[in-house]
Amino acid sequence: MAIRTRRTQPNAGRLAGSRAKRTGSPERATAAAASGSERSVKPVRATARRGAARTARVERKTRETDIAVALDLDGEGRSRVRTGIGFLDHMLTSLATHARFDLDVRCKGDLHVDAHHSVEDVGIALGQALKQALGDKRGVVRFGHAYVPLDEALSRAVVDLSGRPWLHFGVPFRAQRIGDLPTELLEDFFWALVDHGRFNLHLDLVRGRNAHHIAETVFKATARALATAVALDPRVVGVPSTKGSL
């Protein structure tokens, strides 16, 4: 499958809101890490980036959609999603919850035409936000994978923050729609996400029958794989690549 290119507009604006809780000084972070307590997790992650906030805001406006996305990779899973497509809202909320990202998405799209422009453009904006928030990717784990079940459905996601966009989408759907979302648009969403997030994603349905369950396991598995890949490892100096860049 050839990688599709799309027109994008420059990022603009500032992140709407920031997390109230930050981790404190590097000295406190080091002491907490040495104690081995659960409270050491957040200070260690912050120290790996010298306290830099891994946040982004993207605004994208075309004749078809008007979108704003705010993202915090080191969040608590809080979200506010308003795309006008109920099932997409549900999936993005699930993604934020299980990746522990703080995510705000607002989309006003030409839903009187159909859902395609909104779904794809939200994927574009979210991918751009992810790329922006990751910055130079210093200290990240880079790879992540997850299996997530929901009743009879089981899906697998594998992520590499390689800088090279690619999607394998081995997720067949029998149903043509889930609520107000055509299922064929889910692949378009993930292509847009990886194209503009500049990462590699392999999605496979292991088994499943119910389309809602299948879609939910795909988003949750992606969330957990991304959470692992973007996490900061204090043992990593620079970027995790023999090339020296990602």
C-alpha positions in Angstrom: 0.0 0.0 0.0 1.5 3.3 -1.0 1.8 6.1 1.6 -0.7 8.8 0.9 0.3 12.5 1.2 -2.0 15.2 2.2 -1.9 19.0 2.4 -1.4 20.3 5.9 -1.5 23.8 7.4 1.1 25.1 9.8 0.5 24.6 13.5 -0.7 27.7 15.4 -1.7 28.9 18.8 -0.8 27.9 22.2 -1.8 24.9 24.3 -5.2 25.7 25.9 -4.5 25.1 29.5 -1.7 23.1 31.2 -1.5 20.6 33.9 -1.6 22.1 37.3 0.7 19.5 38.8 4.3 19.4 37.8 7.1 17.3 39.2 9.4 19.9 40.9 13.1 20.2 40.9 15.6 17.6 39.4 17.0 17.2 42.9 13.6 16.2 44.3 13.0 13.9 41.3 16.3 12.1 41.9 15.6 11.6 45.6 12.2 10.3 44.8 13.5 7.8 42.2 16.1 6.6 44.7 13.4 5.9 47.3 11.7 3.4 45.0 8.3 4.7 45.8 5.4 4.9 43.4 5.6 8.7 43.7 9.0 8.5 41.9 7.4 7.7 38.5 6.4 11.3 37.4 9.6 13.0 38.6 11.8 10.5 36.8 9.9 11.0 33.5 10.2 14.8 33.9 13.9 14.6 34.7 14.5 12.7 31.4 13.4 15.8 29.5 14.8 18.3 32.1 11.3 19.2 33.1 10.1 20.1 29.6 6.4 19.9 29.1 5.5 17.5 26.3 2.5 19.4 25.1 1.1 20.6 21.8 -1.7 22.6 20.2 -2.7 22.3 16.6 -5.3 24.3 14.7 -6.3 23.3 11.3 -8.9 25.1 9.2 -10.0 24.3 5.7 -13.1 24.8 3.6 -14.3 21.4 5.0 -13.3 21.4 8.6 -12.3 23.7 11.5 -10.3 21.7 14.1 -8.4 22.5 17.3 -6.4 19.8 19.2 -4.6 20.2 22.5 -2.4 17.3 23.8 -0.4 16.5 26.9 1.6 13.3 26.7 2.2 13.3 30.4 -1.4 13.6 31.4 -3.9 11.8 33.5 -6.2 10.5 30.8 -8.5 13.5 30.9 -10.4 14.4 27.7 -12.9 16.6 26.1 -13.8 15.6 22.6 -16.5 17.2 20.4 -16.3 16.2 16.7 -20.0 15.9 15.9 -19.6 12.2 15.3 -20.6 10.3 18.4 -18.7 7.1 17.9 -15.5 8.9 17.0 -15.9 10.9 20.2 -16.2 7.7 22.1 -13.1 6.2 20.5 -10.9 9.3 21.0 -12.0 9.5 24.7 -11.0 5.8 25.1 -7.7 6.5 23.4 -6.9 9.4 25.8 -8.0 7.4 28.8 -5.9 4.3 28.2 -2.8 6.2 26.9 -3.0 8.6 29.9 -2.9 11.5 27.5 -4.8 14.7 28.3 -6.7 15.5 25.1 -9.0 18.2 23.9 -10.4 17.9 20.4 -12.9 20.3 18.8 -14.0 19.7 15.2 -16.7 21.6 13.2 -17.0 19.7 9.9 -19.2 19.4 6.8 -21.2 16.6 8.2 -24.1 17.5 5.9 -21.9 16.0 3.2 -20.6 13.0 5.2 -18.2 12.1 8.0 -15.1 11.6 5.8 -13.5 15.0 6.0 -14.0 15.3 9.7 -12.6 11.8 10.5 -9.6 12.2 8.3 -8.8 15.8 9.3 -9.1 14.9 13.0 -6.5 12.2 12.4 -4.2 14.7 10.6 -4.4 17.2 13.5 -3.9 14.6 16.2 -0.9 13.2 14.3 0.6 16.7 14.0 0.0 17.3 17.8 1.7 14.0 18.7 4.7 14.8 16.5 5.0 18.3 18.0 4.6 17.1 21.6 7.3 14.4 21.1 9.8 17.0 19.9 13.3 15.5 19.3 12.2 12.2 21.0 15.1 12.3 23.4 14.7 9.7 26.1 11.6 7.9 24.7 11.2 4.2 24.8 10.3 4.3 21.1 8.7 0.9 20.7 5.4 -0.2 22.1 2.9 -3.1 21.7 -0.3 -4.1 23.3 -3.0 -6.8 23.1 -6.5 -5.6 24.3 -9.6 -7.7 24.6 -13.2 -6.8 24.9 -15.5 -9.8 25.3 -15.1 -11.9 22.2 -12.9 -9.3 20.4 -9.1 -9.2 20.7 -6.8 -6.8 18.8 -3.0 -6.1 18.7 -1.2 -2.8 18.1 2.6 -2.4 17.5 4.2 1.0 17.4 7.6 2.3 16.4 8.2 6.1 16.6 10.6 5.8 13.7 9.9 9.0 11.9 8.8 6.8 8.9 5.0 6.7 8.5 3.4 3.4 7.7 0.2 1.6 8.6 -0.7 -2.0 8.4 -4.5 -2.3 9.0 -5.5 -5.9 9.3 -8.9 -5.2 10.8 -11.8 -6.4 8.8 -15.4 -5.3 9.6 -18.5 -7.0 8.6 -20.7 -4.1 9.6 -20.7 -1.0 7.4 -21.4 1.4 10.2 -21.0 1.7 13.9 -23.5 4.3 15.1 -22.9 7.4 12.9 -19.5 6.3 11.7 -18.8 4.3 8.5 -16.3 1.6 9.5 -14.3 2.1 6.3 -13.3 5.5 7.7 -11.4 4.0 10.6 -8.5 3.0 8.3 -8.5 6.5 6.9 -8.3 7.9 10.4 -5.3 5.8 11.3 -3.5 6.5 7.9 -3.9 10.2 8.7 -2.6 9.7 12.2 0.6 7.9 11.1 1.2 10.1 8.1 1.3 13.3 10.2 2.6 11.7 13.4 5.5 10.2 11.4 5.4 6.8 13.1 4.9 3.1 12.2 1.7 1.3 13.3 0.6 -2.3 12.8 -3.0 -3.1 13.7 -4.4 -6.6 13.6 -7.7 -8.1 14.7 -6.9 -11.5 16.3 -10.6 -12.4 16.6 -13.9 -10.7 17.0 -17.5 -10.5 15.9 -19.1 -7.3 17.2 -18.0 -4.2 15.2 -18.2 -1.9 18.3 -16.1 -4.3 20.3 -13.5 -4.7 17.5 -13.2 -0.9 17.0 -12.8 -0.3 20.7 -10.1 -2.9 21.1 -8.2 -1.3 18.2 -8.2 2.1 19.8 -7.4 0.8 23.2 -4.5 -1.3 21.9 -3.2 1.7 20.0 -3.5 3.8 23.2 -1.5 1.3 25.3 1.1 0.8 22.6 1.6 4.6 22.3 1.7 5.0 26.1 4.7 2.6 26.2 6.4 4.1 23.1 6.2 7.7 24.2 7.2 7.0 27.9 10.5 8.4 29.0 13.3 6.0 30.1 15.9 7.7 32.3 18.5 5.2 31.0 18.2 6.5 27.4 20.7 9.1 26.5 19.7 11.0 23.4 17.4 9.2 21.0 17.1 5.4 20.9 18.5 4.9 17.5 21.9 3.8 16.1 21.5 6.5 13.5 21.4 9.2 16.2 18.1 10.6 15.1 14.4 9.6 14.7 
